């Protein structure tokens, strides 16, 4: 009888421990939470400027989460093909999305309702949308497509298209990545130049979005293979590239006198450590930290004041496909495995 009671006690204790811990997987060190989207590969992540909302895109779905608690709020349904890019307006009230169905969409963040579909029969892009931006005064909205080689200029109030153009159009066929600055005042394009049968060079072209002037021409990178990831810091001072050669380069791009072409010489930093193609790069809001993701399934953090590697997260099970900072000490990473981790970086980075 005593043995039976002891056995029952042990079973009850085990059950209690399972109820307390068994239904939630232990989070890795520094992780605030894990989001299993269940919707296929994560293609894009973005925090609203006020950080009260987090948007995640995968397949044809966009999900909005509470930026503080990571609680799912709603799904934004309307795209008919994978969503590749997301951006919030400066006031955090509008979310814009674009992707392989070639039409951008604008959503009311408060209600989750679709506001505008960008593109009719004559104004829609002819290829997938790769990058989006609101102007600083939110009176203009920009979209760019590598596939069709154009920029579209939209009215955010009614979704109407002002005009379409592309800068340095002779280079479009070799473009491998594009990125707008924070408020869309300039566009960065990563291009591949074939110098000879055996020689290739990889460069960045920067163009003023409104005038089309190339104010920095031919930032000749040190990459030995194509540029696969590209981003611009919030201040517009710095640009980062990731490559199939497994390296990252960081450039300062504000030393310029537009529209005079300038070769910027050497990058500030060449960052090495990944063991696969660099698939995503993101600056923290202050530009002090760079996060990089790779096909090696790892996220690496870099101190841009010293160029030093700070930390590696190795908890995803497939390539890293999206990165986004809420603050310098909060980072979201998304993967082709359909998961998103929210990381607390406060014990990793210096707050001095």
ABEGO torsion letter per residue (X at the ends): XAAAAAAAAAAAAAAAAAAAAAABBBBBBGBABBBBAGAEBBABBBBBAAGABBBBBBEABBBBBBAAAGBBABBBBGBABBBABBBBBAAGABBBBBBAAGBBBBBBAAAGBBABBBEBAAABBABBBABBBBBAAGABBBBBBAAAGBBBBBBAAAGBBABBBBBGAAAAAABABBBBBAAGABBBBBBBBBABAABBBBBBBBBBAAAGBBABBGBBBABABBBABBBBBAAGABBBBBBAAGBBBBBBAABBBOABBBBAEBBABBBBGBABBBABBBBBAAGABBBBBBAAGBBBBBBAAAGBBABBBAABABBBABBBBABAABBBBBBAAGBBBBBBAAAABBAX
